[in-house]
Amino acid sequence: MITFRFHFPRNRIPLEDPLTRPAAYYHQVVTEWAAGNSIRLAVIVTAIVLVAVSMIRIARDTAPKELRDFNTSGAR
């Protein structure tokens, strides 16, 4: 959603529009794109971390009882 609603329109400005506007306008477009990209990256990293944590929890919850007892009591 972020990519299609925010980034694609800003990608079109320097690639498709004639470059007739002042340089400050293009600087603003690039700055907005970079800020949006940082937000997009944070969302992706958060999703990856949450998926990893969920997988670890599912693995712990579905492990056989013998393995769960071994993991919680430390080395034997």
PQR file of N, CA, C, O and H, with PARSE charges and radii, in Angstrom:
ATOM      1  N   MET A   1       0.826  -1.187   0.000 -0.4000 1.5000
ATOM      2  CA  MET A   1       0.000   0.000   0.000 -0.0000 2.0000
ATOM      3  C   MET A   1       0.881   1.266   0.000  0.5500 1.7000
ATOM      4  O   MET A   1       0.634   2.209  -0.752 -0.5500 1.4000
ATOM      5  N   ILE A   2       1.889   1.262   0.840 -0.4000 1.5000
ATOM      6  CA  ILE A   2       2.775   2.431   0.903 -0.0000 2.0000
ATOM      7  C   ILE A   2       3.449   2.659  -0.451  0.5500 1.7000
ATOM      8  O   ILE A   2       3.562   3.792  -0.919 -0.5500 1.4000
ATOM      9  H   ILE A   2       2.090   0.497   1.451  0.4000 1.0000
ATOM     10  N   THR A   3       3.888   1.579  -1.063 -0.4000 1.5000
ATOM     11  CA  THR A   3       4.594   1.699  -2.341 -0.0000 2.0000
ATOM     12  C   THR A   3       3.700   2.288  -3.427  0.5500 1.7000
ATOM     13  O   THR A   3       4.101   3.211  -4.135 -0.5500 1.4000
ATOM     14  H   THR A   3       3.796   0.658  -0.683  0.4000 1.0000
ATOM     15  N   PHE A   4       2.487   1.752  -3.555 -0.4000 1.5000
ATOM     16  CA  PHE A   4       1.610   2.191  -4.639 -0.0000 2.0000
ATOM     17  C   PHE A   4       1.039   3.581  -4.416  0.5500 1.7000
ATOM     18  O   PHE A   4       0.899   4.350  -5.367 -0.5500 1.4000
ATOM     19  H   PHE A   4       2.161   1.003  -2.980  0.4000 1.0000
ATOM     20  N   ARG A   5       0.712   3.911  -3.186 -0.4000 1.5000
ATOM     21  CA  ARG A   5       0.083   5.209  -2.914 -0.0000 2.0000
ATOM     22  C   ARG A   5       1.099   6.331  -2.730  0.5500 1.7000
ATOM     23  O   ARG A   5       0.788   7.492  -2.996 -0.5500 1.4000
ATOM     24  H   ARG A   5       0.826   3.287  -2.414  0.4000 1.0000
ATOM     25  N   PHE A   6       2.297   6.005  -2.284 -0.4000 1.5000
ATOM     26  CA  PHE A   6       3.258   7.054  -1.939 -0.0000 2.0000
ATOM     27  C   PHE A   6       4.456   7.084  -2.892  0.5500 1.7000
ATOM     28  O   PHE A   6       4.804   8.147  -3.405 -0.5500 1.4000
ATOM     29  H   PHE A   6       2.550   5.062  -2.069  0.4000 1.0000
ATOM     30  N   HIS A   7       5.083   5.946  -3.133 -0.4000 1.5000
ATOM     31  CA  HIS A   7       6.336   5.939  -3.880 -0.0000 2.0000
ATOM     32  C   HIS A   7       6.164   6.032  -5.393  0.5500 1.7000
ATOM     33  O   HIS A   7       6.890   6.779  -6.048 -0.5500 1.4000
ATOM     34  H   HIS A   7       4.800   5.082  -2.716  0.4000 1.0000
ATOM     35  N   PHE A   8       5.227   5.293  -5.951 -0.4000 1.5000
ATOM     36  CA  PHE A   8       5.072   5.308  -7.404 -0.0000 2.0000
ATOM     37  C   PHE A   8       4.798   6.699  -7.963  0.5500 1.7000
ATOM     38  O   PHE A   8       5.400   7.063  -8.973 -0.5500 1.4000
ATOM     39  H   PHE A   8       4.637   4.686  -5.418  0.4000 1.0000
ATOM     40  N   PRO A   9       3.921   7.493  -7.357 -0.5600 1.5000
ATOM     41  CA  PRO A   9       3.734   8.847  -7.895  0.2800 2.0000
ATOM     42  C   PRO A   9       5.016   9.688  -7.849  0.5500 1.7000
ATOM     43  O   PRO A   9       5.267  10.487  -8.751 -0.5500 1.4000
ATOM     44  N   ARG A  10       5.818   9.511  -6.807 -0.4000 1.5000
ATOM     45  CA  ARG A  10       7.064  10.263  -6.711 -0.0000 2.0000
ATOM     46  C   ARG A  10       8.122   9.733  -7.676  0.5500 1.7000
ATOM     47  O   ARG A  10       8.992  10.484  -8.114 -0.5500 1.4000
ATOM     48  H   ARG A  10       5.614   8.862  -6.074  0.4000 1.0000
ATOM     49  N   ASN A  11       8.052   8.455  -8.005 -0.4000 1.5000
ATOM     50  CA  ASN A  11       8.978   7.898  -9.002 -0.0000 2.0000
ATOM     51  C   ASN A  11       8.679   8.455 -10.389  0.5500 1.7000
ATOM     52  O   ASN A  11       9.593   8.667 -11.186 -0.5500 1.4000
ATOM     53  H   ASN A  11       7.344   7.845  -7.648  0.4000 1.0000
ATOM     54  N   ARG A  12       7.414   8.690 -10.672 -0.4000 1.5000
ATOM     55  CA  ARG A  12       7.027   9.191 -11.990 -0.0000 2.0000
ATOM     56  C   ARG A  12       7.492  10.626 -12.240  0.5500 1.7000
ATOM     57  O   ARG A  12       7.755  10.997 -13.384 -0.5500 1.4000
ATOM     58  H   ARG A  12       6.672   8.518 -10.024  0.4000 1.0000
ATOM     59  N   ILE A  13       7.593  11.420 -11.202 -0.4000 1.5000
ATOM     60  CA  ILE A  13       7.920  12.844 -11.376 -0.0000 2.0000
ATOM     61  C   ILE A  13       9.237  13.031 -12.121  0.5500 1.7000
ATOM     62  O   ILE A  13       9.248  13.703 -13.153 -0.5500 1.4000
ATOM     63  H   ILE A  13       7.379  11.118 -10.273  0.4000 1.0000
ATOM     64  N   PRO A  14      10.352  12.465 -11.644 -0.5600 1.5000
ATOM     65  CA  PRO A  14      11.596  12.704 -12.399  0.2800 2.0000
ATOM     66  C   PRO A  14      11.737  11.839 -13.650  0.5500 1.7000
ATOM     67  O   PRO A  14      12.546  12.152 -14.524 -0.5500 1.4000
ATOM     68  N   LEU A  15      10.969  10.765 -13.750 -0.4000 1.5000
ATOM     69  CA  LEU A  15      11.139   9.860 -14.881 -0.0000 2.0000
ATOM     70  C   LEU A  15      10.231  10.170 -16.065  0.5500 1.7000
ATOM     71  O   LEU A  15      10.624   9.964 -17.213 -0.5500 1.4000
ATOM     72  H   LEU A  15      10.312  10.511 -13.040  0.4000 1.0000
ATOM     73  N   GLU A  16       9.024  10.662 -15.802 -0.4000 1.5000
ATOM     74  CA  GLU A  16       8.071  10.871 -16.890 -0.0000 2.0000
ATOM     75  C   GLU A  16       7.751  12.335 -17.164  0.5500 1.7000
ATOM     76  O   GLU A  16       7.531  12.711 -18.315 -0.5500 1.4000
ATOM     77  H   GLU A  16       8.705  10.829 -14.869  0.4000 1.0000
ATOM     78  N   ASP A  17       7.722  13.152 -16.141 -0.4000 1.5000
ATOM     79  CA  ASP A  17       7.394  14.565 -16.335 -0.0000 2.0000
ATOM     80  C   ASP A  17       8.583  15.301 -16.956  0.5500 1.7000
ATOM     81  O   ASP A  17       9.734  14.948 -16.701 -0.5500 1.4000
ATOM     82  H   ASP A  17       7.901  12.846 -15.206  0.4000 1.0000
ATOM     83  N   PRO A  18       8.310  16.303 -17.756 -0.5600 1.5000
ATOM     84  CA  PRO A  18       9.428  17.116 -18.249  0.2800 2.0000
ATOM     85  C   PRO A  18      10.065  17.881 -17.077  0.5500 1.7000
ATOM     86  O   PRO A  18       9.366  18.413 -16.215 -0.5500 1.4000
ATOM     87  N   LEU A  19      11.357  17.922 -17.067 -0.4000 1.5000
ATOM     88  CA  LEU A  19      12.079  18.546 -15.948 -0.0000 2.0000
ATOM     89  C   LEU A  19      12.129  20.060 -16.130  0.5500 1.7000
ATOM     90  O   LEU A  19      13.175  20.625 -16.448 -0.5500 1.4000
ATOM     91  H   LEU A  19      11.925  17.490 -17.767  0.4000 1.0000
ATOM     92  N   THR A  20      10.987  20.706 -15.923 -0.4000 1.5000
ATOM     93  CA  THR A  20      10.900  22.149 -16.119 -0.0000 2.0000
ATOM     94  C   THR A  20      10.682  22.907 -14.812  0.5500 1.7000
ATOM     95  O   THR A  20      10.648  24.138 -14.816 -0.5500 1.4000
ATOM     96  H   THR A  20      10.137  20.247 -15.664  0.4000 1.0000
ATOM     97  N   ARG A  21      10.539  22.216 -13.726 -0.4000 1.5000
ATOM     98  CA  ARG A  21      10.304  22.886 -12.438 -0.0000 2.0000
ATOM     99  C   ARG A  21      11.635  23.232 -11.782  0.5500 1.7000
ATOM    100  O   ARG A  21      12.686  22.744 -12.198 -0.5500 1.4000
ATOM    101  H   ARG A  21      10.567  21.216 -13.722  0.4000 1.0000
ATOM    102  N   PRO A  22      11.582  24.086 -10.744 -0.5600 1.5000
ATOM    103  CA  PRO A  22      12.828  24.459 -10.053  0.2800 2.0000
ATOM    104  C   PRO A  22      13.465  23.266  -9.335  0.5500 1.7000
ATOM    105  O   PRO A  22      12.785  22.298  -8.994 -0.5500 1.4000
ATOM    106  N   ALA A  23      14.747  23.348  -9.117 -0.4000 1.5000
ATOM    107  CA  ALA A  23      15.485  22.265  -8.460 -0.0000 2.0000
ATOM    108  C   ALA A  23      14.966  22.015  -7.046  0.5500 1.7000
ATOM    109  O   ALA A  23      15.004  20.880  -6.571 -0.5500 1.4000
ATOM    110  H   ALA A  23      15.299  24.135  -9.394  0.4000 1.0000
ATOM    111  N   ALA A  24      14.487  23.047  -6.374 -0.4000 1.5000
ATOM    112  CA  ALA A  24      13.973  22.885  -5.006 -0.0000 2.0000
ATOM    113  C   ALA A  24      12.777  21.921  -4.976  0.5500 1.7000
ATOM    114  O   ALA A  24      12.609  21.163  -4.021 -0.5500 1.4000
ATOM    115  H   ALA A  24      14.456  23.969  -6.761  0.4000 1.0000
ATOM    116  N   TYR A  25      11.964  21.958  -6.013 -0.4000 1.5000
ATOM    117  CA  TYR A  25      10.809  21.055  -6.092 -0.0000 2.0000
ATOM    118  C   TYR A  25      11.283  19.600  -6.155  0.5500 1.7000
ATOM    119  O   TYR A  25      10.750  18.745  -5.447 -0.5500 1.4000
ATOM    120  H   TYR A  25      12.101  22.574  -6.789  0.4000 1.0000
ATOM    121  N   TYR A  26      12.266  19.321  -6.984 -0.4000 1.5000
ATOM    122  CA  TYR A  26      12.775  17.960  -7.114 -0.0000 2.0000
ATOM    123  C   TYR A  26      13.502  17.521  -5.848  0.5500 1.7000
ATOM    124  O   TYR A  26      13.457  16.349  -5.476 -0.5500 1.4000
ATOM    125  H   TYR A  26      12.698  20.016  -7.559  0.4000 1.0000
ATOM    126  N   HIS A  27      14.160  18.447  -5.201 -0.4000 1.5000
ATOM    127  CA  HIS A  27      14.796  18.127  -3.921 -0.0000 2.0000
ATOM    128  C   HIS A  27      13.734  17.723  -2.895  0.5500 1.7000
ATOM    129  O   HIS A  27      13.938  16.772  -2.140 -0.5500 1.4000
ATOM    130  H   HIS A  27      14.196  19.400  -5.503  0.4000 1.0000
ATOM    131  N   GLN A  28      12.619  18.427  -2.863 -0.4000 1.5000
ATOM    132  CA  GLN A  28      11.529  18.086  -1.951 -0.0000 2.0000
ATOM    133  C   GLN A  28      10.957  16.704  -2.282  0.5500 1.7000
ATOM    134  O   GLN A  28      10.671  15.922  -1.375 -0.5500 1.4000
ATOM    135  H   GLN A  28      12.453  19.199  -3.476  0.4000 1.0000
ATOM    136  N   VAL A  29      10.791  16.401  -3.555 -0.4000 1.5000
ATOM    137  CA  VAL A  29      10.271  15.096  -3.969 -0.0000 2.0000
ATOM    138  C   VAL A  29      11.208  13.982  -3.504  0.5500 1.7000
ATOM    139  O   VAL A  29      10.756  12.970  -2.967 -0.5500 1.4000
ATOM    140  H   VAL A  29      11.024  17.035  -4.292  0.4000 1.0000
ATOM    141  N   VAL A  30      12.497  14.167  -3.707 -0.4000 1.5000
ATOM    142  CA  VAL A  30      13.475  13.155  -3.307 -0.0000 2.0000
ATOM    143  C   VAL A  30      13.502  13.009  -1.788  0.5500 1.7000
ATOM    144  O   VAL A  30      13.599  11.892  -1.280 -0.5500 1.4000
ATOM    145  H   VAL A  30      12.863  14.989  -4.143  0.4000 1.0000
ATOM    146  N   THR A  31      13.418  14.112  -1.062 -0.4000 1.5000
ATOM    147  CA  THR A  31      13.406  14.063   0.402 -0.0000 2.0000
ATOM    148  C   THR A  31      12.168  13.329   0.909  0.5500 1.7000
ATOM    149  O   THR A  31      12.267  12.519   1.831 -0.5500 1.4000
ATOM    150  H   THR A  31      13.339  15.019  -1.475  0.4000 1.0000
ATOM    151  N   GLU A  32      11.006  13.598   0.321 -0.4000 1.5000
ATOM    152  CA  GLU A  32       9.784  12.892   0.710 -0.0000 2.0000
ATOM    153  C   GLU A  32       9.892  11.401   0.406  0.5500 1.7000
ATOM    154  O   GLU A  32       9.468  10.567   1.206 -0.5500 1.4000
ATOM    155  H   GLU A  32      10.925  14.255  -0.428  0.4000 1.0000
ATOM    156  N   TRP A  33      10.459  11.070  -0.746 -0.4000 1.5000
ATOM    157  CA  TRP A  33      10.611   9.669  -1.123 -0.0000 2.0000
ATOM    158  C   TRP A  33      11.522   8.952  -0.123  0.5500 1.7000
ATOM    159  O   TRP A  33      11.225   7.830   0.287 -0.5500 1.4000
ATOM    160  H   TRP A  33      10.804  11.748  -1.396  0.4000 1.0000
ATOM    161  N   ALA A  34      12.621   9.586   0.270 -0.4000 1.5000
ATOM    162  CA  ALA A  34      13.556   8.970   1.216 -0.0000 2.0000
ATOM    163  C   ALA A  34      12.898   8.763   2.582  0.5500 1.7000
ATOM    164  O   ALA A  34      13.098   7.726   3.215 -0.5500 1.4000
ATOM    165  H   ALA A  34      12.862  10.497  -0.063  0.4000 1.0000
ATOM    166  N   ALA A  35      12.117   9.743   3.035 -0.4000 1.5000
ATOM    167  CA  ALA A  35      11.421   9.596   4.319 -0.0000 2.0000
ATOM    168  C   ALA A  35      10.402   8.460   4.239  0.5500 1.7000
ATOM    169  O   ALA A  35      10.300   7.658   5.167 -0.5500 1.4000
ATOM    170  H   ALA A  35      11.954  10.585   2.521  0.4000 1.0000
ATOM    171  N   GLY A  36       9.662   8.386   3.160 -0.4000 1.5000
ATOM    172  CA  GLY A  36       8.707   7.302   2.975 -0.0000 2.0000
ATOM    173  C   GLY A  36       9.388   5.948   2.884  0.5500 1.7000
ATOM    174  O   GLY A  36       8.861   4.948   3.371 -0.5500 1.4000
ATOM    175  H   GLY A  36       9.746   9.038   2.406  0.4000 1.0000
ATOM    176  N   ASN A  37      10.550   5.915   2.268 -0.4000 1.5000
ATOM    177  CA  ASN A  37      11.289   4.662   2.174 -0.0000 2.0000
ATOM    178  C   ASN A  37      11.757   4.197   3.549  0.5500 1.7000
ATOM    179  O   ASN A  37      11.770   2.997   3.821 -0.5500 1.4000
ATOM    180  H   ASN A  37      10.979   6.727   1.873  0.4000 1.0000
ATOM    181  N   SER A  38      12.138   5.118   4.411 -0.4000 1.5000
ATOM    182  CA  SER A  38      12.528   4.754   5.775 -0.0000 2.0000
ATOM    183  C   SER A  38      11.349   4.145   6.533  0.5500 1.7000
ATOM    184  O   SER A  38      11.512   3.169   7.265 -0.5500 1.4000
ATOM    185  H   SER A  38      12.127   6.094   4.190  0.4000 1.0000
ATOM    186  N   ILE A  39      10.188   4.713   6.357 -0.4000 1.5000
ATOM    187  CA  ILE A  39       8.990   4.177   7.006 -0.0000 2.0000
ATOM    188  C   ILE A  39       8.673   2.791   6.443  0.5500 1.7000
ATOM    189  O   ILE A  39       8.352   1.870   7.193 -0.5500 1.4000
ATOM    190  H   ILE A  39      10.055   5.506   5.763  0.4000 1.0000
ATOM    191  N   ARG A  40       8.764   2.653   5.139 -0.4000 1.5000
ATOM    192  CA  ARG A  40       8.498   1.361   4.507 -0.0000 2.0000
ATOM    193  C   ARG A  40       9.482   0.303   5.009  0.5500 1.7000
ATOM    194  O   ARG A  40       9.082  -0.832   5.267 -0.5500 1.4000
ATOM    195  H   ARG A  40       9.025   3.402   4.530  0.4000 1.0000
ATOM    196  N   LEU A  41      10.743   0.654   5.148 -0.4000 1.5000
ATOM    197  CA  LEU A  41      11.753  -0.264   5.647 -0.0000 2.0000
ATOM    198  C   LEU A  41      11.457  -0.660   7.090  0.5500 1.7000
ATOM    199  O   LEU A  41      11.590  -1.830   7.450 -0.5500 1.4000
ATOM    200  H   LEU A  41      11.068   1.577   4.939  0.4000 1.0000
ATOM    201  N   ALA A  42      11.056   0.305   7.919 -0.4000 1.5000
ATOM    202  CA  ALA A  42      10.717   0.001   9.310 -0.0000 2.0000
ATOM    203  C   ALA A  42       9.533  -0.960   9.398  0.5500 1.7000
ATOM    204  O   ALA A  42       9.527  -1.858  10.240 -0.5500 1.4000
ATOM    205  H   ALA A  42      10.948   1.256   7.627  0.4000 1.0000
ATOM    206  N   VAL A  43       8.545  -0.780   8.548 -0.4000 1.5000
ATOM    207  CA  VAL A  43       7.385  -1.675   8.532 -0.0000 2.0000
ATOM    208  C   VAL A  43       7.812  -3.085   8.131  0.5500 1.7000
ATOM    209  O   VAL A  43       7.360  -4.060   8.733 -0.5500 1.4000
ATOM    210  H   VAL A  43       8.550  -0.050   7.864  0.4000 1.0000
ATOM    211  N   ILE A  44       8.664  -3.204   7.137 -0.4000 1.5000
ATOM    212  CA  ILE A  44       9.126  -4.516   6.686 -0.0000 2.0000
ATOM    213  C   ILE A  44       9.945  -5.212   7.768  0.5500 1.7000
ATOM    214  O   ILE A  44       9.733  -6.395   8.036 -0.5500 1.4000
ATOM    215  H   ILE A  44       9.032  -2.412   6.648  0.4000 1.0000
ATOM    216  N   VAL A  45      10.870  -4.500   8.389 -0.4000 1.5000
ATOM    217  CA  VAL A  45      11.694  -5.095   9.445 -0.0000 2.0000
ATOM    218  C   VAL A  45      10.820  -5.523  10.626  0.5500 1.7000
ATOM    219  O   VAL A  45      11.030  -6.598  11.188 -0.5500 1.4000
ATOM    220  H   VAL A  45      11.042  -3.539   8.172  0.4000 1.0000
ATOM    221  N   THR A  46       9.852  -4.704  11.004 -0.4000 1.5000
ATOM    222  CA  THR A  46       8.941  -5.060  12.082 -0.0000 2.0000
ATOM    223  C   THR A  46       8.167  -6.329  11.745  0.5500 1.7000
ATOM    224  O   THR A  46       8.008  -7.204  12.596 -0.5500 1.4000
ATOM    225  H   THR A  46       9.681  -3.832  10.547  0.4000 1.0000
ATOM    226  N   ALA A  47       7.689  -6.431  10.522 -0.4000 1.5000
ATOM    227  CA  ALA A  47       6.946  -7.624  10.110 -0.0000 2.0000
ATOM    228  C   ALA A  47       7.834  -8.871  10.169  0.5500 1.7000
ATOM    229  O   ALA A  47       7.386  -9.928  10.613 -0.5500 1.4000
ATOM    230  H   ALA A  47       7.818  -5.720   9.830  0.4000 1.0000
ATOM    231  N   ILE A  48       9.070  -8.755   9.730 -0.4000 1.5000
ATOM    232  CA  ILE A  48       9.987  -9.897   9.761 -0.0000 2.0000
ATOM    233  C   ILE A  48      10.248 -10.337  11.193  0.5500 1.7000
ATOM    234  O   ILE A  48      10.240 -11.533  11.486 -0.5500 1.4000
ATOM    235  H   ILE A  48       9.434  -7.896   9.370  0.4000 1.0000
ATOM    236  N   VAL A  49      10.480  -9.381  12.087 -0.4000 1.5000
ATOM    237  CA  VAL A  49      10.734  -9.717  13.495 -0.0000 2.0000
ATOM    238  C   VAL A  49       9.503 -10.378  14.112  0.5500 1.7000
ATOM    239  O   VAL A  49       9.633 -11.372  14.827 -0.5500 1.4000
ATOM    240  H   VAL A  49      10.487  -8.410  11.849  0.4000 1.0000
ATOM    241  N   LEU A  50       8.320  -9.842  13.849 -0.4000 1.5000
ATOM    242  CA  LEU A  50       7.107 -10.426  14.413 -0.0000 2.0000
ATOM    243  C   LEU A  50       6.859 -11.838  13.884  0.5500 1.7000
ATOM    244  O   LEU A  50       6.415 -12.706  14.636 -0.5500 1.4000
ATOM    245  H   LEU A  50       8.215  -9.035  13.269  0.4000 1.0000
ATOM    246  N   VAL A  51       7.135 -12.079  12.622 -0.4000 1.5000
ATOM    247  CA  VAL A  51       6.977 -13.425  12.068 -0.0000 2.0000
ATOM    248  C   VAL A  51       7.966 -14.383  12.723  0.5500 1.7000
ATOM    249  O   VAL A  51       7.602 -15.507  13.067 -0.5500 1.4000
ATOM    250  H   VAL A  51       7.496 -11.374  12.011  0.4000 1.0000
ATOM    251  N   ALA A  52       9.203 -13.952  12.899 -0.4000 1.5000
ATOM    252  CA  ALA A  52      10.208 -14.805  13.541 -0.0000 2.0000
ATOM    253  C   ALA A  52       9.806 -15.143  14.977  0.5500 1.7000
ATOM    254  O   ALA A  52       9.900 -16.298  15.392 -0.5500 1.4000
ATOM    255  H   ALA A  52       9.499 -13.038  12.620  0.4000 1.0000
ATOM    256  N   VAL A  53       9.363 -14.148  15.728 -0.4000 1.5000
ATOM    257  CA  VAL A  53       8.937 -14.379  17.115 -0.0000 2.0000
ATOM    258  C   VAL A  53       7.734 -15.327  17.142  0.5500 1.7000
ATOM    259  O   VAL A  53       7.667 -16.217  17.990 -0.5500 1.4000
ATOM    260  H   VAL A  53       9.287 -13.210  15.390  0.4000 1.0000
ATOM    261  N   SER A  54       6.800 -15.141  16.234 -0.4000 1.5000
ATOM    262  CA  SER A  54       5.628 -16.021  16.169 -0.0000 2.0000
ATOM    263  C   SER A  54       6.033 -17.455  15.855  0.5500 1.7000
ATOM    264  O   SER A  54       5.498 -18.393  16.446 -0.5500 1.4000
ATOM    265  H   SER A  54       6.854 -14.418  15.546  0.4000 1.0000
ATOM    266  N   MET A  55       6.961 -17.630  14.941 -0.4000 1.5000
ATOM    267  CA  MET A  55       7.411 -18.980  14.598 -0.0000 2.0000
ATOM    268  C   MET A  55       8.102 -19.652  15.772  0.5500 1.7000
ATOM    269  O   MET A  55       7.914 -20.848  16.000 -0.5500 1.4000
ATOM    270  H   MET A  55       7.395 -16.868  14.461  0.4000 1.0000
ATOM    271  N   ILE A  56       8.894 -18.905  16.515 -0.4000 1.5000
ATOM    272  CA  ILE A  56       9.553 -19.468  17.692 -0.0000 2.0000
ATOM    273  C   ILE A  56       8.517 -19.868  18.732  0.5500 1.7000
ATOM    274  O   ILE A  56       8.619 -20.946  19.318 -0.5500 1.4000
ATOM    275  H   ILE A  56       9.047 -17.934  16.330  0.4000 1.0000
ATOM    276  N   ARG A  57       7.521 -19.020  18.972 -0.4000 1.5000
ATOM    277  CA  ARG A  57       6.478 -19.359  19.940 -0.0000 2.0000
ATOM    278  C   ARG A  57       5.672 -20.577  19.508  0.5500 1.7000
ATOM    279  O   ARG A  57       5.357 -21.440  20.327 -0.5500 1.4000
ATOM    280  H   ARG A  57       7.439 -18.144  18.496  0.4000 1.0000
ATOM    281  N   ILE A  58       5.343 -20.645  18.235 -0.4000 1.5000
ATOM    282  CA  ILE A  58       4.590 -21.811  17.734 -0.0000 2.0000
ATOM    283  C   ILE A  58       5.431 -23.077  17.891  0.5500 1.7000
ATOM    284  O   ILE A  58       4.918 -24.119  18.298 -0.5500 1.4000
ATOM    285  H   ILE A  58       5.599 -19.943  17.570  0.4000 1.0000
ATOM    286  N   ALA A  59       6.705 -22.988  17.572 -0.4000 1.5000
ATOM    287  CA  ALA A  59       7.582 -24.155  17.708 -0.0000 2.0000
ATOM    288  C   ALA A  59       7.663 -24.600  19.168  0.5500 1.7000
ATOM    289  O   ALA A  59       7.646 -25.799  19.445 -0.5500 1.4000
ATOM    290  H   ALA A  59       7.122 -22.141  17.241  0.4000 1.0000
ATOM    291  N   ARG A  60       7.750 -23.672  20.085 -0.4000 1.5000
ATOM    292  CA  ARG A  60       7.791 -24.030  21.508 -0.0000 2.0000
ATOM    293  C   ARG A  60       6.481 -24.648  21.969  0.5500 1.7000
ATOM    294  O   ARG A  60       6.483 -25.619  22.726 -0.5500 1.4000
ATOM    295  H   ARG A  60       7.764 -22.697  19.860  0.4000 1.0000
ATOM    296  N   ASP A  61       5.372 -24.096  21.522 -0.4000 1.5000
ATOM    297  CA  ASP A  61       4.062 -24.590  21.952 -0.0000 2.0000
ATOM    298  C   ASP A  61       3.724 -25.955  21.368  0.5500 1.7000
ATOM    299  O   ASP A  61       2.995 -26.729  21.988 -0.5500 1.4000
ATOM    300  H   ASP A  61       5.370 -23.307  20.906  0.4000 1.0000
ATOM    301  N   THR A  62       4.238 -26.253  20.198 -0.4000 1.5000
ATOM    302  CA  THR A  62       3.888 -27.521  19.552 -0.0000 2.0000
ATOM    303  C   THR A  62       4.964 -28.588  19.725  0.5500 1.7000
ATOM    304  O   THR A  62       4.806 -29.698  19.217 -0.5500 1.4000
ATOM    305  H   THR A  62       4.830 -25.624  19.695  0.4000 1.0000
ATOM    306  N   ALA A  63       6.037 -28.287  20.417 -0.4000 1.5000
ATOM    307  CA  ALA A  63       7.101 -29.268  20.634 -0.0000 2.0000
ATOM    308  C   ALA A  63       6.596 -30.379  21.558  0.5500 1.7000
ATOM    309  O   ALA A  63       5.749 -30.134  22.418 -0.5500 1.4000
ATOM    310  H   ALA A  63       6.165 -27.385  20.830  0.4000 1.0000
ATOM    311  N   PRO A  64       7.111 -31.592  21.384 -0.5600 1.5000
ATOM    312  CA  PRO A  64       6.732 -32.675  22.296  0.2800 2.0000
ATOM    313  C   PRO A  64       7.117 -32.334  23.736  0.5500 1.7000
ATOM    314  O   PRO A  64       8.043 -31.559  23.974 -0.5500 1.4000
ATOM    315  N   LYS A  65       6.400 -32.917  24.682 -0.4000 1.5000
ATOM    316  CA  LYS A  65       6.606 -32.600  26.103 -0.0000 2.0000
ATOM    317  C   LYS A  65       8.049 -32.852  26.532  0.5500 1.7000
ATOM    318  O   LYS A  65       8.599 -32.078  27.315 -0.5500 1.4000
ATOM    319  H   LYS A  65       5.647 -33.546  24.488  0.4000 1.0000
ATOM    320  N   GLU A  66       8.667 -33.914  26.036 -0.4000 1.5000
ATOM    321  CA  GLU A  66      10.041 -34.235  26.429 -0.0000 2.0000
ATOM    322  C   GLU A  66      11.006 -33.112  26.044  0.5500 1.7000
ATOM    323  O   GLU A  66      11.898 -32.761  26.817 -0.5500 1.4000
ATOM    324  H   GLU A  66       8.220 -34.543  25.400  0.4000 1.0000
ATOM    325  N   LEU A  67      10.823 -32.556  24.855 -0.4000 1.5000
ATOM    326  CA  LEU A  67      11.695 -31.461  24.413 -0.0000 2.0000
ATOM    327  C   LEU A  67      11.430 -30.188  25.195  0.5500 1.7000
ATOM    328  O   LEU A  67      12.372 -29.463  25.516 -0.5500 1.4000
ATOM    329  H   LEU A  67      10.098 -32.841  24.227  0.4000 1.0000
ATOM    330  N   ARG A  68      10.169 -29.895  25.514 -0.4000 1.5000
ATOM    331  CA  ARG A  68       9.856 -28.693  26.288 -0.0000 2.0000
ATOM    332  C   ARG A  68      10.465 -28.775  27.673  0.5500 1.7000
ATOM    333  O   ARG A  68      10.998 -27.783  28.171 -0.5500 1.4000
ATOM    334  H   ARG A  68       9.404 -30.484  25.253  0.4000 1.0000
ATOM    335  N   ASP A  69      10.398 -29.949  28.311 -0.4000 1.5000
ATOM    336  CA  ASP A  69      10.976 -30.119  29.650 -0.0000 2.0000
ATOM    337  C   ASP A  69      12.491 -29.976  29.599  0.5500 1.7000
ATOM    338  O   ASP A  69      13.091 -29.406  30.511 -0.5500 1.4000
ATOM    339  H   ASP A  69       9.966 -30.755  27.907  0.4000 1.0000
ATOM    340  N   PHE A  70      13.114 -30.488  28.540 -0.4000 1.5000
ATOM    341  CA  PHE A  70      14.559 -30.398  28.401 -0.0000 2.0000
ATOM    342  C   PHE A  70      15.002 -28.951  28.215  0.5500 1.7000
ATOM    343  O   PHE A  70      15.996 -28.526  28.806 -0.5500 1.4000
ATOM    344  H   PHE A  70      12.627 -30.951  27.800  0.4000 1.0000
ATOM    345  N   ASN A  71      14.281 -28.198  27.408 -0.4000 1.5000
ATOM    346  CA  ASN A  71      14.649 -26.801  27.116 -0.0000 2.0000
ATOM    347  C   ASN A  71      14.452 -25.908  28.314  0.5500 1.7000
ATOM    348  O   ASN A  71      15.211 -24.952  28.474 -0.5500 1.4000
ATOM    349  H   ASN A  71      13.474 -28.543  26.928  0.4000 1.0000
ATOM    350  N   THR A  72      13.484 -26.160  29.161 -0.4000 1.5000
ATOM    351  CA  THR A  72      13.212 -25.260  30.286 -0.0000 2.0000
ATOM    352  C   THR A  72      14.062 -25.593  31.511  0.5500 1.7000
ATOM    353  O   THR A  72      14.271 -24.732  32.365 -0.5500 1.4000
ATOM    354  H   THR A  72      12.867 -26.936  29.031  0.4000 1.0000
ATOM    355  N   SER A  73      14.552 -26.823  31.608 -0.4000 1.5000
ATOM    356  CA  SER A  73      15.309 -27.186  32.812 -0.0000 2.0000
ATOM    357  C   SER A  73      16.803 -26.989  32.636  0.5500 1.7000
ATOM    358  O   SER A  73      17.559 -27.215  33.581 -0.5500 1.4000
ATOM    359  H   SER A  73      14.383 -27.522  30.913  0.4000 1.0000
ATOM    360  N   GLY A  74      17.246 -26.585  31.482 -0.4000 1.5000
ATOM    361  CA  GLY A  74      18.660 -26.368  31.246 -0.0000 2.0000
ATOM    362  C   GLY A  74      19.343 -27.638  30.814  0.5500 1.7000
ATOM    363  O   GLY A  74      18.681 -28.627  30.497 -0.5500 1.4000
ATOM    364  H   GLY A  74      16.632 -26.401  30.714  0.4000 1.0000
ATOM    365  N   ALA A  75      20.678 -27.625  30.796 -0.4000 1.5000
ATOM    366  CA  ALA A  75      21.451 -28.789  30.363 -0.0000 2.0000
ATOM    367  C   ALA A  75      21.378 -29.896  31.399  0.5500 1.7000
ATOM    368  O   ALA A  75      21.347 -29.630  32.601 -0.5500 1.4000
ATOM    369  H   ALA A  75      21.216 -26.822  31.053  0.4000 1.0000
ATOM    370  N   ARG A  76      21.351 -31.131  30.934 -0.4000 1.5000
ATOM    371  CA  ARG A  76      21.286 -32.278  31.850 -0.0000 2.0000
ATOM    372  C   ARG A  76      22.562 -33.046  31.799  0.5500 1.7000
ATOM    373  O   ARG A  76      22.708 -34.049  32.497 -0.5500 1.4000
ATOM    374  H   ARG A  76      21.376 -31.347  29.958  0.4000 1.0000
TER
END
